Amino acid sequence: MTKHSIAAIAGVFLASVAHAAPVYVMRHLERDAGKDPSLNAIGTKHSEELATWFRRDRPKAIFVTQFRRAQETVAPLAKRLRITPIRYDPGKPEAMLSQVKASKGPVLIVGHSNTVPKIVEELGGPAGPDLADTDYGRIWIIRDGKVTVTELGKPQPR
């Protein structure tokens, strides 16, 4: 069996177990420099905007990595929704993806420039390149096997 055949079979399988509610995937927001930096002032402001962006289809679960910037991205939203974010290992997202697919209700996943494209692909979206260091605020929405992309600051699509 070729790699392409296996990929096609995997795509059919993933589509058949697709999560019924929307899954939102985004990179953490703007950060300071350093090994495990916090959000900078712009990122902090945008995290407050994220807390109000979810007017409908509010997440029932939020998945974040262990890094400060990811946790700070969702902190205002998690507080507002009274949700404790679930940590996942960005190097091994398989367990997190299994939890996402098994969950009931909308889910938000916060990743990093080098992990978001793979997560979107694993959820049935198109493969994409790693994000540039300046790519912040983009939100991929995977719903009913379709992927749309919006930006923080624009209204949440229906």
DSSP file (Angstrom, degrees, kcal/mol; ACC not computed):
  #  RESIDUE AA STRUCTURE BP1 BP2  ACC     N-H-->O    O-->H-N    N-H-->O    O-->H-N    TCO  KAPPA ALPHA  PHI   PSI    X-CA   Y-CA   Z-CA
    1    1 A M              0   0    0      0, 0.0     2,-0.1     0, 0.0     0, 0.0   0.000 360.0 360.0 360.0 134.9    0.0    0.0    0.0
    2    2 A T     >  -     0   0    0      1,-0.1     4,-2.2     4,-0.0     5,-0.2  -0.334 360.0-111.0 -83.0 165.4    1.4    3.4   -0.9
    3    3 A K  H  > S+     0   0    0      1,-0.2     4,-2.6     2,-0.2     5,-0.2   0.886 120.1  53.8 -60.0 -38.5    1.7    6.5    1.3
    4    4 A H  H  > S+     0   0    0      2,-0.2     4,-2.3     1,-0.2    -1,-0.2   0.879 107.7  49.6 -66.4 -37.5   -1.0    8.2   -0.8
    5    5 A S  H  > S+     0   0    0      2,-0.2     4,-2.5     1,-0.2    -1,-0.2   0.921 112.0  48.0 -65.5 -43.9   -3.4    5.2   -0.3
    6    6 A I  H  X S+     0   0    0     -4,-2.2     4,-2.7     1,-0.2    -2,-0.2   0.920 111.6  50.2 -62.8 -43.4   -2.8    5.3    3.4
    7    7 A A  H  X S+     0   0    0     -4,-2.6     4,-2.3     2,-0.2    -1,-0.2   0.899 110.9  49.7 -62.1 -40.6   -3.3    9.0    3.5
    8    8 A A  H  X S+     0   0    0     -4,-2.3     4,-2.1     2,-0.2    -2,-0.2   0.918 112.2  47.0 -64.8 -43.2   -6.6    8.7    1.5
    9    9 A I  H  X S+     0   0    0     -4,-2.5     4,-2.5     1,-0.2    -2,-0.2   0.917 112.0  50.8 -64.1 -42.5   -7.9    6.0    3.8
   10   10 A A  H  X S+     0   0    0     -4,-2.7     4,-3.0     1,-0.2    -2,-0.2   0.897 108.5  52.7 -61.8 -39.9   -6.9    8.0    6.9
   11   11 A G  H  X S+     0   0    0     -4,-2.3     4,-2.2     2,-0.2    -1,-0.2   0.903 110.1  47.3 -62.8 -41.6   -8.8   11.0    5.4
   12   12 A V  H  X S+     0   0    0     -4,-2.1     4,-1.8     2,-0.2    -2,-0.2   0.917 113.3  49.3 -64.6 -43.0  -11.9    9.0    4.9
   13   13 A F  H  X S+     0   0    0     -4,-2.5     4,-1.3     1,-0.2    -2,-0.2   0.934 111.3  48.3 -61.8 -46.9  -11.6    7.6    8.5
   14   14 A L  H  < S+     0   0    0     -4,-3.0     3,-0.4     1,-0.2    -1,-0.2   0.894 110.3  51.9 -62.1 -39.4  -11.1   11.1   10.0
   15   15 A A  H >< S+     0   0    0     -4,-2.2     3,-0.9     1,-0.2    -1,-0.2   0.861 107.5  53.4 -64.3 -34.0  -14.1   12.4    8.1
   16   16 A S  H 3< S+     0   0    0     -4,-1.8    -1,-0.2     1,-0.2    -2,-0.2   0.756 115.7  38.3 -74.9 -22.6  -16.2    9.6    9.4
   17   17 A V  T 3< S+     0   0    0     -4,-1.3    -1,-0.2    -3,-0.4    -2,-0.2   0.120  87.4 148.0-110.2  20.7  -15.3   10.3   13.0
   18   18 A A    <   -     0   0    0     -3,-0.9     2,-0.3     1,-0.1    -3,-0.1  -0.164  58.1-101.5 -58.2 148.1  -15.4   14.1   12.6
   19   19 A H        -     0   0    0      1,-0.1   125,-0.5   104,-0.1   126,-0.3  -0.572  26.2-147.9 -71.4 126.4  -16.4   16.2   15.5
   20   20 A A  S    S+     0   0    0     -2,-0.3   124,-0.3    81,-0.2    -1,-0.1   0.871  79.1  60.5 -69.3 -38.5  -20.0   17.3   15.0
   21   21 A A  S    S-     0   0    0     82,-0.2   123,-0.1    84,-0.2    -2,-0.1  -0.458 104.9 -80.7 -85.3 162.2  -19.7   20.7   16.8
   22   22 A P        -     0   0    0      0, 0.0    85,-1.7     0, 0.0     2,-0.5  -0.303  36.5-152.5 -65.2 145.9  -17.3   23.3   15.6
   23   23 A V  E     -aB 107 142A   0    119,-2.2   119,-2.8    83,-0.2     2,-0.5  -0.988   7.7-156.6-116.8 126.0  -13.6   23.1   16.5
   24   24 A Y  E     -aB 108 141A   0     83,-3.3    85,-3.1    -2,-0.5     2,-0.4  -0.883  10.5-173.3-104.1 130.4  -11.7   26.4   16.7
   25   25 A V  E     +aB 109 140A   0    115,-2.6   115,-2.9    -2,-0.5     2,-0.3  -0.988  13.1 155.7-127.4 132.2   -7.9   26.3   16.2
   26   26 A M  E     -aB 110 139A   0     83,-2.4    85,-3.0    -2,-0.4     2,-0.2  -0.983  39.8-111.4-149.6 160.0   -5.6   29.2   16.7
   27   27 A R  E     -a  111   0A   0    111,-0.6   110,-0.4    -2,-0.3    85,-0.2  -0.610  51.2 -90.6 -83.7 152.5   -2.1   30.1   17.5
   28   28 A H        -     0   0    0     83,-1.9   109,-0.3    -2,-0.2    -1,-0.2  -0.127  53.5-100.7 -53.2 163.8   -1.3   31.8   20.8
   29   29 A L        -     0   0    0     40,-0.5    14,-0.1     1,-0.2    -1,-0.1  -0.187  59.9 -45.5 -86.7-178.5   -1.5   35.6   20.7
   30   30 A E        -     0   0    0      9,-0.1    10,-1.3    12,-0.1     2,-0.3  -0.123  66.5-170.5 -55.2 137.5    1.3   38.1   20.4
   31   31 A R  B     -F   39   0B   0      8,-0.3     8,-0.3    -3,-0.1     2,-0.1  -0.798  23.8-111.0-128.6 164.4    4.2   37.5   22.8
   32   32 A D        -     0   0    0      6,-2.6     2,-0.1    -2,-0.3     8,-0.1  -0.284  49.3 -90.5 -78.5 176.7    7.4   38.9   24.2
   33   33 A A  S    S+     0   0    0     -2,-0.1     2,-0.2     3,-0.1     5,-0.2  -0.474  75.7  75.4 -85.0 162.6   10.7   37.4   23.3
   34   34 A G  S    S-     0   0    0      1,-0.2     0, 0.0    -2,-0.1     0, 0.0  -0.641  88.8 -62.7 127.1 178.2   12.4   34.7   25.3
   35   35 A K  S    S+     0   0    0      1,-0.3    -1,-0.2    -2,-0.2    -2,-0.0   0.932 127.6   3.9 -69.4 -49.0   12.3   31.0   26.1
   36   36 A D  S    S-     0   0    0     -3,-0.1    -1,-0.3    31,-0.1    32,-0.1  -0.588  92.5-176.4-134.5  70.5    8.8   30.8   27.6
   37   37 A P        -     0   0    0      0, 0.0    32,-0.6     0, 0.0     2,-0.1  -0.235  21.4-126.8 -76.1 157.9    7.5   34.4   27.2
   38   38 A S        -     0   0    0     -5,-0.2    -6,-2.6     1,-0.2    31,-0.2  -0.378  44.5 -79.7 -82.6 171.7    4.3   35.9   28.4
   39   39 A L  B     -F   31   0B   0     -8,-0.3    -8,-0.3    29,-0.2    -1,-0.2  -0.455  47.1-128.0 -67.1 148.5    2.0   37.8   26.1
   40   40 A N     >  -     0   0    0    -10,-1.3     4,-2.6    -2,-0.1     5,-0.2  -0.264  39.0 -83.2 -85.4-175.4    3.0   41.3   25.3
   41   41 A A  H  > S+     0   0    0      1,-0.2     4,-2.1     2,-0.2     5,-0.1   0.882 131.8  48.1 -60.1 -39.9    0.6   44.3   25.8
   42   42 A I  H  > S+     0   0    0      2,-0.2     4,-2.6     1,-0.2    -1,-0.2   0.929 112.2  49.2 -67.0 -44.1   -1.0   43.7   22.4
   43   43 A G  H  > S+     0   0    0      2,-0.2     4,-2.1     1,-0.2    -2,-0.2   0.885 110.2  51.2 -61.5 -39.5   -1.4   40.0   23.0
   44   44 A T  H  X S+     0   0    0     -4,-2.6     4,-1.4     2,-0.2    -1,-0.2   0.913 110.7  48.5 -63.7 -42.7   -3.0   40.7   26.4
   45   45 A K  H  X S+     0   0    0     -4,-2.1     4,-1.6     1,-0.2    -2,-0.2   0.919 112.2  49.1 -62.5 -43.3   -5.4   43.1   24.8
   46   46 A H  H  X S+     0   0    0     -4,-2.6     4,-2.4     1,-0.2    -1,-0.2   0.823 104.4  58.6 -68.3 -30.2   -6.3   40.5   22.1
   47   47 A S  H  X S+     0   0    0     -4,-2.1     4,-1.4     2,-0.2    -1,-0.2   0.861 105.2  51.0 -66.2 -33.2   -6.8   37.8   24.8
   48   48 A E  H  X S+     0   0    0     -4,-1.4     4,-0.7    -3,-0.2    -2,-0.2   0.881 109.6  50.4 -68.0 -37.7   -9.5   40.1   26.3
   49   49 A E  H >X S+     0   0    0     -4,-1.6     4,-1.1     1,-0.2     3,-0.9   0.889 106.0  55.8 -65.3 -38.9  -11.1   40.4   22.8
   50   50 A L  H 3X S+     0   0    0     -4,-2.4     4,-0.9     1,-0.3     3,-0.4   0.871  99.1  61.8 -60.4 -36.2  -11.0   36.6   22.4
   51   51 A A  H 3< S+     0   0    0     -4,-1.4    -1,-0.3     1,-0.2    -2,-0.2   0.779 113.6  34.5 -62.4 -26.2  -13.0   36.3   25.7
   52   52 A T  H << S+     0   0    0     -3,-0.9    -1,-0.2    -4,-0.7    -2,-0.2   0.514  98.9  81.7-104.9  -6.8  -15.8   38.2   24.0
   53   53 A W  H  < S+     0   0    0     -4,-1.1     2,-1.8    -3,-0.4   103,-0.4   0.854  75.5  76.6 -66.6 -35.5  -15.4   36.9   20.5
   54   54 A F     <  +     0   0    0     -4,-0.9    -1,-0.2     1,-0.2     4,-0.1  -0.565  49.1 147.1 -81.0  83.6  -17.3   33.6   21.3
   55   55 A R  S    S+     0   0    0     -2,-1.8     2,-0.3     1,-0.1    -1,-0.2   0.835  72.9  18.7 -85.4 -36.4  -20.9   35.0   21.3
   56   56 A R  S    S+     0   0    0     -3,-0.3    -1,-0.1     1,-0.2   100,-0.0  -0.858 122.2  30.3-126.2 165.5  -22.4   31.7   19.9
   57   57 A D  S    S-     0   0    0     -2,-0.3    -1,-0.2     1,-0.2     3,-0.1   0.922  80.2-166.8  50.7  49.1  -20.9   28.2   19.9
   58   58 A R        -     0   0    0     -3,-0.2    -1,-0.2     1,-0.1    -3,-0.0  -0.416  27.8 -97.8 -66.3 139.2  -19.0   28.9   23.1
   59   59 A P        -     0   0    0      0, 0.0    48,-0.2     0, 0.0    -1,-0.1  -0.276  26.2-166.6 -60.6 139.6  -16.3   26.3   23.8
   60   60 A K  S    S+     0   0    0     46,-3.4     2,-0.3     1,-0.3    47,-0.2   0.584  82.5  25.7 -94.6 -17.5  -17.2   23.6   26.2
   61   61 A A  E     -c  107   0A   0     45,-0.9    47,-2.1    22,-0.1     2,-0.4  -0.994  66.3-158.9-145.1 147.2  -13.5   22.6   26.4
   62   62 A I  E     -c  108   0A   0     -2,-0.3    24,-3.5    22,-0.3     2,-0.5  -0.997   7.8-160.8-129.2 127.3  -10.3   24.5   25.8
   63   63 A F  E     +cd 109  86A   0     45,-3.0    47,-2.8    -2,-0.4     2,-0.3  -0.930  18.6 164.7-111.7 129.5   -7.0   22.8   25.0
   64   64 A V  E     - d   0  87A   0     22,-2.5    24,-2.1    -2,-0.5    47,-0.1  -0.929  32.9-114.4-137.6 160.0   -3.6   24.6   25.5
   65   65 A T        -     0   0    0     45,-0.4    24,-0.1    -2,-0.3     6,-0.1  -0.301  39.6 -99.8 -83.9 178.2    0.0   23.7   25.7
   66   66 A Q  S    S+     0   0    0     22,-0.4     2,-0.2    -2,-0.1    -1,-0.1   0.537  87.5 111.1 -77.2  -5.8    2.1   24.1   28.8
   67   67 A F  S >> S-     0   0    0      1,-0.1     4,-2.1     4,-0.0     3,-0.7  -0.466  73.2-128.2 -79.3 142.2    3.6   27.3   27.6
   68   68 A R  H 3> S+     0   0    0      1,-0.2     4,-3.1     2,-0.2     5,-0.3   0.873 106.2  56.4 -51.9 -45.6    2.8   30.6   29.2
   69   69 A R  H 3> S+     0   0    0    -32,-0.6     4,-1.3     1,-0.2   -40,-0.5   0.854 109.2  46.3 -61.7 -35.8    1.8   32.4   26.0
   70   70 A A  H <> S+     0   0    0     -3,-0.7     4,-1.2     2,-0.2    -1,-0.2   0.923 114.8  46.5 -71.1 -44.4   -0.8   29.7   25.2
   71   71 A Q  H  X S+     0   0    0     -4,-2.1     4,-1.0     1,-0.2     3,-0.3   0.894 112.5  49.6 -65.5 -40.4   -2.3   29.7   28.7
   72   72 A E  H  < S+     0   0    0     -4,-3.1    -1,-0.2     1,-0.2    -2,-0.2   0.805 102.2  63.9 -69.4 -28.8   -2.4   33.5   28.8
   73   73 A T  H  < S+     0   0    0     -4,-1.3     4,-0.3    -5,-0.3    -1,-0.2   0.898 115.1  29.8 -59.3 -40.6   -4.2   33.6   25.4
   74   74 A V  H  X S+     0   0    0     -4,-1.2     4,-3.3    -3,-0.3     5,-0.3   0.515  91.9  99.1 -99.5  -5.9   -7.2   31.7   26.8
   75   75 A A  H  X S+     0   0    0     -4,-1.0     4,-2.4     1,-0.2     5,-0.2   0.898  86.3  43.7 -53.9 -49.8   -7.1   32.9   30.5
   76   76 A P  H  > S+     0   0    0      0, 0.0     4,-2.3     0, 0.0    -1,-0.2   0.905 117.4  46.9 -64.4 -37.9   -9.8   35.6   30.1
   77   77 A L  H  > S+     0   0    0     -4,-0.3     4,-2.6     2,-0.2     5,-0.2   0.937 112.4  49.1 -66.1 -46.5  -12.0   33.3   28.1
   78   78 A A  H  X>S+     0   0    0     -4,-3.3     5,-2.4     1,-0.2     4,-1.0   0.902 112.7  48.4 -59.8 -41.6  -11.6   30.4   30.4
   79   79 A K  H  <5S+     0   0    0     -4,-2.4     3,-0.4    -5,-0.3    -1,-0.2   0.934 112.2  48.7 -63.8 -45.6  -12.4   32.6   33.4
   80   80 A R  H  <5S+     0   0    0     -4,-2.3    -2,-0.2     1,-0.2    -1,-0.2   0.891 119.5  37.6 -61.7 -40.8  -15.5   34.0   31.7
   81   81 A L  H  <5S-     0   0    0     -4,-2.6    -1,-0.2    -5,-0.1    -2,-0.2   0.495 107.1-124.6 -90.8  -4.1  -16.8   30.6   30.7
   82   82 A R  T  <5 +     0   0    0     -4,-1.0     2,-0.4    -3,-0.4    -3,-0.2   0.940  61.3 144.3  57.4  49.9  -15.7   29.0   34.0
   83   83 A I      < -     0   0    0     -5,-2.4    -1,-0.2    -6,-0.1    -2,-0.1  -0.953  48.8-139.5-118.6 136.3  -13.6   26.3   32.1
   84   84 A T        -     0   0    0     -2,-0.4   -22,-0.3    -3,-0.1    -5,-0.0  -0.870  31.8-123.0 -91.5 116.8  -10.3   24.9   33.3
   85   85 A P        -     0   0    0      0, 0.0     2,-0.5     0, 0.0   -22,-0.2  -0.268  18.7-129.9 -60.1 146.2   -8.1   24.6   30.2
   86   86 A I  E     -d   63   0A   0    -24,-3.5   -22,-2.5    10,-0.0     2,-0.2  -0.865  19.9-135.7-100.1 125.3   -6.8   21.1   29.4
   87   87 A R  E     -d   64   0A   0     -2,-0.5     2,-0.3   -24,-0.2   -22,-0.2  -0.570  24.3-178.8 -82.7 143.6   -3.1   20.9   28.8
   88   88 A Y        -     0   0    0    -24,-2.1   -22,-0.4    -2,-0.2     3,-0.0  -0.956  33.6-108.3-136.5 158.7   -1.7   18.8   25.9
   89   89 A D    >   -     0   0    0      3,-0.4     3,-1.5    -2,-0.3     7,-0.2  -0.776  21.3-152.9 -86.9 116.1    1.8   18.1   24.6
   90   90 A P  T 3  S+     0   0    0      0, 0.0    -1,-0.1     0, 0.0    22,-0.1   0.737  95.8  56.2 -64.6 -20.3    2.3   20.0   21.4
   91   91 A G  T 3  S+     0   0    0      1,-0.3    -2,-0.0     2,-0.1     0, 0.0   0.636 117.6  33.1 -82.1 -15.0    4.8   17.3   20.3
   92   92 A K    X   +     0   0    0     -3,-1.5     3,-0.6     1,-0.1    -3,-0.4  -0.599  66.8 159.4-139.3  73.0    2.3   14.5   20.7
   93   93 A P  T 3>  +     0   0    0      0, 0.0     4,-2.8     0, 0.0     5,-0.2   0.499  49.1  96.3 -79.0  -1.1   -1.2   15.9   19.9
   94   94 A E  H 3> S+     0   0    0      1,-0.2     4,-2.1     2,-0.2     5,-0.2   0.897  84.3  47.2 -58.4 -44.8   -2.8   12.5   19.2
   95   95 A A  H <> S+     0   0    0     -3,-0.6     4,-2.0     1,-0.2    -1,-0.2   0.909 113.5  48.9 -63.9 -41.5   -4.3   12.2   22.7
   96   96 A M  H  > S+     0   0    0     -4,-0.4     4,-2.6     1,-0.2    -2,-0.2   0.928 109.8  51.5 -62.7 -44.7   -5.7   15.7   22.6
   97   97 A L  H  X S+     0   0    0     -4,-2.8     4,-2.4     1,-0.2    -1,-0.2   0.861 107.7  52.9 -63.0 -35.2   -7.2   15.1   19.2
   98   98 A S  H  X S+     0   0    0     -4,-2.1     4,-1.5    -5,-0.2    -1,-0.2   0.914 110.1  48.0 -63.8 -42.5   -8.9   12.0   20.5
   99   99 A Q  H  X S+     0   0    0     -4,-2.0     4,-1.0     2,-0.2    -2,-0.2   0.904 110.9  51.3 -63.8 -41.2  -10.4   14.0   23.3
  100  100 A V  H >< S+     0   0    0     -4,-2.6     3,-0.8     1,-0.2    -2,-0.2   0.942 110.2  48.4 -60.7 -48.2  -11.5   16.7   20.9
  101  101 A K  H 3< S+     0   0    0     -4,-2.4    -1,-0.2     1,-0.2   -81,-0.2   0.789 114.4  46.8 -65.0 -27.8  -13.2   14.1   18.6
  102  102 A A  H 3< S+     0   0    0     -4,-1.5    -1,-0.2    -5,-0.2    -2,-0.2   0.595  92.5 103.5 -88.5 -11.9  -15.0   12.5   21.6
  103  103 A S    <<  -     0   0    0     -4,-1.0     2,-0.6    -3,-0.8   -82,-0.2  -0.292  67.2-133.2 -74.5 156.9  -16.1   15.8   23.1
  104  104 A K  S    S+     0   0    0      2,-0.1    -1,-0.1   -84,-0.1    -2,-0.1  -0.939  71.4  14.4-110.6 112.1  -19.7   17.1   23.0
  105  105 A G  S    S-     0   0    0     -2,-0.6   -84,-0.2   -45,-0.0    -2,-0.1  -0.442 103.6 -31.9 114.4 170.4  -19.9   20.7   22.0
  106  106 A P        -     0   0    0      0, 0.0   -46,-3.4     0, 0.0   -45,-0.9  -0.230  56.8-161.3 -61.9 149.9  -17.6   23.3   20.6
  107  107 A V  E     -ac  23  61A   0    -85,-1.7   -83,-3.3   -48,-0.2     2,-0.4  -0.982  10.5-151.8-135.1 143.5  -13.9   23.1   21.4
  108  108 A L  E     -ac  24  62A   0    -47,-2.1   -45,-3.0    -2,-0.3     2,-0.5  -0.975  10.9-169.5-114.8 130.8  -11.0   25.6   21.2
  109  109 A I  E     -ac  25  63A   0    -85,-3.1   -83,-2.4    -2,-0.4     2,-0.5  -0.985   4.0-162.4-118.8 127.5   -7.4   24.4   20.6
  110  110 A V  E     +a   26   0A   0    -47,-2.8   -45,-0.4    -2,-0.5   -83,-0.2  -0.950  24.7 152.3-111.7 123.8   -4.5   26.9   21.0
  111  111 A G  E     -a   27   0A   0    -85,-3.0   -83,-1.9    -2,-0.5     2,-0.2  -0.275  36.4 -91.1-125.7-149.1   -1.2   25.9   19.5
  112  112 A H    >>  -     0   0    0    -85,-0.2     4,-2.6    -2,-0.1     3,-1.6  -0.779  42.3 -89.7-133.1 171.2    1.9   27.4   18.0
  113  113 A S  T 34 S+     0   0    0      1,-0.3    18,-2.3    -2,-0.2   -86,-0.0   0.818 126.7  40.8 -55.8 -33.6    3.2   28.5   14.6
  114  114 A N  T 34 S+     0   0    0     16,-0.2    -1,-0.3     1,-0.1     4,-0.2   0.472 120.4  42.0 -95.5  -2.0    4.6   25.0   13.9
  115  115 A T  T <> S+     0   0    0     -3,-1.6     4,-2.3     2,-0.1     5,-0.2   0.708  94.2  73.1-113.8 -29.0    1.7   23.0   15.3
  116  116 A V  H  X S+     0   0    0     -4,-2.6     4,-2.7     1,-0.2     5,-0.2   0.916  96.0  51.6 -57.5 -48.0   -1.5   24.8   14.1
  117  117 A P  H  > S+     0   0    0      0, 0.0     4,-2.1     0, 0.0    -1,-0.2   0.904 112.2  46.9 -58.2 -39.8   -1.3   23.7   10.5
  118  118 A K  H  > S+     0   0    0      2,-0.2     4,-2.7     1,-0.2    -2,-0.2   0.890 111.4  51.1 -68.5 -39.4   -0.9   20.0   11.4
  119  119 A I  H  X S+     0   0    0     -4,-2.3     4,-1.3     2,-0.2    -1,-0.2   0.933 110.5  48.9 -62.9 -45.6   -3.7   20.2   13.9
  120  120 A V  H  <>S+     0   0    0     -4,-2.7     5,-2.7     1,-0.2     3,-0.3   0.918 112.6  48.9 -59.5 -43.6   -6.0   21.7   11.3
  121  121 A E  H ><5S+     0   0    0     -4,-2.1     3,-1.9    -5,-0.2    -2,-0.2   0.914 107.9  53.3 -62.9 -43.5   -4.9   18.9    8.8
  122  122 A E  H 3<5S+     0   0    0     -4,-2.7    -1,-0.2     1,-0.3    -2,-0.2   0.756 106.2  54.8 -64.3 -23.7   -5.6   16.2   11.4
  123  123 A L  T 3<5S-     0   0    0     -4,-1.3    -1,-0.3    -3,-0.3    -2,-0.2   0.324 133.1 -88.8 -92.2   7.5   -9.1   17.5   11.9
  124  124 A G  T < 5S+     0   0    0     -3,-1.9    -3,-0.2     1,-0.3    -2,-0.1   0.461  87.5 123.8 105.1   1.9   -9.8   17.3    8.2
  125  125 A G      < -     0   0    0     -5,-2.7    -1,-0.3    -6,-0.2     2,-0.1  -0.296  69.6 -77.0 -87.7 176.5   -8.6   20.6    6.9
  126  126 A P        -     0   0    0      0, 0.0     2,-0.2     0, 0.0    -1,-0.1  -0.450  49.5-106.9 -73.5 145.6   -6.1   21.4    4.2
  127  127 A A        -     0   0    0     -2,-0.1    -9,-0.1    -6,-0.1     0, 0.0  -0.471  45.4-176.2 -68.0 141.3   -2.4   21.0    5.0
  128  128 A G        -     0   0    0     -2,-0.2     3,-0.1   -11,-0.1    -7,-0.1  -0.900  26.8 -95.0-136.1 166.2   -0.7   24.4    5.3
  129  129 A P        -     0   0    0      0, 0.0     3,-0.1     0, 0.0    -1,-0.0  -0.313  55.2 -81.3 -74.3 163.3    2.7   25.7    5.9
  130  130 A D        -     0   0    0      1,-0.1   -16,-0.2   -14,-0.1     2,-0.1  -0.288  57.2-102.5 -56.6 151.9    4.0   26.7    9.3
  131  131 A L        -     0   0    0    -18,-2.3    -1,-0.1   -19,-0.1     2,-0.1  -0.475  33.7-111.0 -78.1 150.6    2.8   30.2   10.3
  132  132 A A    >   -     0   0    0     -2,-0.1     3,-1.9     1,-0.1    -1,-0.1  -0.362  32.0-105.5 -73.8 161.7    5.1   33.1   10.1
  133  133 A D  T 3  S+     0   0    0      1,-0.3    -1,-0.1    -2,-0.1    -2,-0.1   0.708 121.8  52.7 -62.7 -19.2    6.3   34.8   13.3
  134  134 A T  T 3  S+     0   0    0   -104,-0.1     2,-1.0     2,-0.0    -1,-0.3   0.382  79.8 110.0 -98.1   3.5    3.9   37.7   12.6
  135  135 A D    <   +     0   0    0     -3,-1.9     2,-0.3  -106,-0.0    -4,-0.1  -0.701  41.7 145.0 -85.4 103.9    0.8   35.5   12.1
  136  136 A Y        +     0   0    0     -2,-1.0  -107,-0.1     1,-0.1     3,-0.1  -0.967  48.3  29.5-134.7 151.4   -1.5   36.1   15.1
  137  137 A G  S    S+     0   0    0   -110,-0.4    15,-3.1    -2,-0.3     2,-0.3   0.449  74.4 134.5  85.7   0.1   -5.2   36.3   15.6
  138  138 A R  E     - E   0 151A   0     13,-0.2  -111,-0.6    11,-0.0     2,-0.5  -0.677  36.5-162.7 -84.0 137.7   -6.2   33.9   12.8
  139  139 A I  E     -BE  26 150A   0     11,-2.8    11,-2.5    -2,-0.3     2,-0.4  -0.978   6.8-154.0-126.3 120.8   -8.9   31.3   13.8
  140  140 A W  E     -BE  25 149A   0   -115,-2.9  -115,-2.6    -2,-0.5     2,-0.6  -0.792  10.2-159.8 -90.5 133.0   -9.6   28.2   11.8
  141  141 A I  E     -BE  24 148A   0      7,-3.3     7,-2.3    -2,-0.4     2,-0.7  -0.960   4.5-167.0-118.1 116.5  -13.1   26.8   12.2
  142  142 A I  E     +BE  23 147A   0   -119,-2.8  -119,-2.2    -2,-0.6     2,-0.4  -0.910  22.7 156.9-104.9 115.8  -13.7   23.2   11.4
  143  143 A R  E >   - E   0 146A   0      3,-2.8     3,-2.2    -2,-0.7  -123,-0.1  -0.986  64.3 -12.1-145.2 127.1  -17.4   22.5   11.1
  144  144 A D  T 3  S-     0   0    0   -125,-0.5     3,-0.1    -2,-0.4  -124,-0.1   0.855 127.5 -53.4  52.8  40.2  -19.3   19.7    9.3
  145  145 A G  T 3  S+     0   0    0   -126,-0.3     2,-0.3     1,-0.2    -1,-0.3   0.517 117.5 109.7  76.4   4.9  -16.1   18.8    7.4
  146  146 A K  E <   -E  143   0A   0     -3,-2.2    -3,-2.8   -21,-0.0     2,-0.5  -0.867  55.2-148.7-114.5 148.5  -15.6   22.3    6.1
  147  147 A V  E     +E  142   0A   0     -2,-0.3     2,-0.3    -5,-0.2    -5,-0.2  -0.964  16.3 176.0-118.7 127.5  -12.8   24.7    7.2
  148  148 A T  E     -E  141   0A   0     -7,-2.3    -7,-3.3    -2,-0.5     2,-0.4  -0.920  16.4-147.3-122.0 155.5  -13.2   28.5    7.3
  149  149 A V  E     +E  140   0A   0     -2,-0.3     2,-0.2    -9,-0.2    -9,-0.2  -0.981  22.5 164.8-124.9 133.1  -10.7   31.0    8.5
  150  150 A T  E     -E  139   0A   0    -11,-2.5   -11,-2.8    -2,-0.4     2,-0.4  -0.758  29.0-116.1-133.0-178.7  -11.5   34.2   10.2
  151  151 A E  E >   -E  138   0A   0     -2,-0.2     3,-2.1   -13,-0.2   -13,-0.2  -0.938  29.6-104.5-123.8 145.3   -9.6   36.8   12.2
  152  152 A L  T 3  S+     0   0    0    -15,-3.1  -102,-0.1    -2,-0.4   -16,-0.0  -0.484 111.5  43.4 -60.1 135.6  -10.0   37.9   15.8
  153  153 A G  T 3  S+     0   0    0      1,-0.6    -1,-0.2    -2,-0.2     3,-0.0   0.086  95.8  93.1 106.3 -21.8  -11.7   41.3   15.6
  154  154 A K  S <  S-     0   0    0     -3,-2.1    -1,-0.6     1,-0.1    -4,-0.0  -0.738  92.0 -88.6 -96.6 153.9  -14.2   40.1   13.0
  155  155 A P        -     0   0    0      0, 0.0    -4,-0.1     0, 0.0    -1,-0.1  -0.252  47.4 -98.0 -61.1 148.1  -17.5   38.8   14.1
  156  156 A Q        -     0   0    0   -103,-0.4    -4,-0.0     1,-0.1  -102,-0.0  -0.516  46.3-120.9 -63.8 125.3  -17.8   35.1   14.9
  157  157 A P              0   0    0      0, 0.0  -101,-0.1     0, 0.0    -1,-0.1  -0.275 360.0 360.0 -68.6 156.5  -19.3   33.5   11.8
  158  158 A R              0   0    0      0, 0.0    -2,-0.1     0, 0.0  -101,-0.0   0.435 360.0 360.0 -82.8 360.0  -22.5   31.5   11.9
